Amino acid sequence: MDGGTVEEAQFYRSIASIFERDCPYFMSLGMTYEEYWYGNPLLVRSYLQAEEYRRRKENYNLWLGGIYMQQAIASTIGNAFIEKGSPKNKYPDKPFPIDEETLEQDRVEQEAMELEATRAYMLMLADQGREWDKKRLAT
């Protein structure tokens, strides 16, 4: 018996044991038994990438949940310890933006509110100016 054949047999057994060991993991990712053993080997990579995306998404959602929890605690319990006259913590009126489209929409809304506030301020100044003119002309 050639020494190379024993080594090859051991090598193939170790490879087979890795595939057998990993089969349940890939099945837990949604891969079928048939896909794992008889399907395109590139599917394994796709399932691994999909799992990585799911983990990242879950991690982000957990982090975001922590931010909302922090805001909830600050706006309830935190307000109980604020000195009189200090501004109160407020829970956000709407969700935090998480994509470029939402960020842009929030920016446009903020600009519109600022423009309306500036317009209202200018109208108030104009009214005060007219009142001042009336008083000055009356005397």
C-alpha positions in Angstrom: 0.0 0.0 0.0 1.4 3.4 -1.0 1.8 6.0 1.7 0.1 8.6 -0.5 -3.1 6.7 -0.7 -3.5 6.6 3.1 -2.8 10.4 3.3 -5.3 11.0 0.6 -7.9 8.9 2.3 -7.3 10.8 5.6 -7.5 14.1 3.7 -10.8 13.2 2.1 -12.2 11.9 5.4 -11.3 15.2 7.1 -13.0 17.2 4.2 -16.1 15.0 4.5 -16.3 15.5 8.2 -16.2 19.3 7.7 -19.1 19.1 5.2 -21.0 16.8 7.6 -20.3 19.1 10.5 -21.5 22.3 8.6 -24.6 20.8 7.0 -26.9 21.6 10.0 -25.6 25.2 10.1 -26.4 25.8 6.5 -29.8 24.2 6.9 -30.4 26.6 9.8 -29.8 29.4 7.4 -32.6 28.0 5.1 -30.5 25.9 2.7 -32.2 22.6 1.9 -30.3 19.3 2.4 -30.5 18.8 -1.4 -29.1 22.3 -2.1 -26.2 21.7 0.3 -25.1 18.3 -0.9 -26.2 18.3 -4.6 -26.6 22.0 -5.5 -24.3 24.6 -6.9 -21.4 25.2 -4.5 -21.8 28.9 -5.0 -25.1 28.8 -3.1 -23.1 28.3 0.1 -21.5 31.7 -0.4 -24.9 33.3 -1.1 -26.3 31.8 2.1 -23.3 33.0 4.1 -23.7 36.5 2.7 -27.4 36.6 3.4 -26.7 35.5 7.0 -24.2 38.3 7.3 -26.7 40.9 6.1 -29.3 39.5 8.5 -26.9 39.8 11.4 -25.9 43.4 10.5 -29.6 44.3 10.2 -30.4 42.7 13.5 -27.5 44.4 15.2 -28.6 47.8 13.8 -32.2 47.2 14.9 -31.0 46.3 18.4 -28.8 49.4 18.5 -31.7 51.6 17.3 -34.0 50.0 19.9 -31.4 51.0 22.5 -31.4 54.6 21.2 -35.2 54.7 21.5 -35.1 53.1 24.9 -32.6 55.7 26.0 -34.8 58.5 24.7 -37.9 57.0 26.5 -36.0 56.8 29.8 -34.6 60.3 29.5 -38.0 61.8 28.6 -39.7 60.1 31.6 -37.5 59.2 34.5 -34.8 61.7 33.5 -37.3 64.6 33.7 -38.0 63.8 37.3 -34.5 64.8 38.2 -34.2 68.0 36.1 -33.8 71.2 37.9 -36.7 73.7 37.8 -36.5 76.0 34.8 -34.3 73.6 32.8 -35.7 72.3 29.5 -37.4 69.0 29.7 -36.3 66.0 27.7 -38.7 65.1 25.0 -39.3 61.8 23.2 -38.8 62.2 19.4 -42.0 63.1 17.5 -41.1 60.8 14.6 -38.6 58.0 13.9 -35.0 58.8 13.4 -34.1 58.9 9.7 -32.2 55.9 8.5 -31.7 56.4 4.8 -30.6 59.3 2.5 -34.2 59.8 1.2 -35.6 60.3 4.7 -32.6 62.6 5.6 -33.3 64.7 2.6 -37.0 64.8 3.3 -36.3 65.9 6.9 -33.9 68.6 5.7 -36.5 69.9 3.3 -39.2 69.9 6.0 -36.7 71.7 8.4 -35.9 74.3 5.8 -39.7 74.9 5.2 -40.3 75.3 8.9 -37.4 77.8 9.2 -38.6 79.7 6.2 -42.1 79.9 7.7 -40.7 81.1 11.0 -38.6 83.7 9.3 -41.7 84.9 7.3 -43.8 85.1 10.5 -41.0 87.1 12.2 -40.7 89.5 9.3 -44.5 90.0 9.3 -44.4 90.7 13.0 -41.6 93.3 12.5 -43.6 94.9 9.7 -46.7 95.1 11.9 -44.5 96.6 14.7 -43.1 99.1 12.2 -46.6 100.2 11.1 -47.6 100.6 14.7 -44.5 102.6 15.5 -45.2 104.8 12.4 -48.8 105.4 13.6 -47.7 106.4 17.1 -45.0 108.7 15.7 -47.4 110.4 13.3 -50.1 110.7 16.0 -47.8 112.8 18.2 
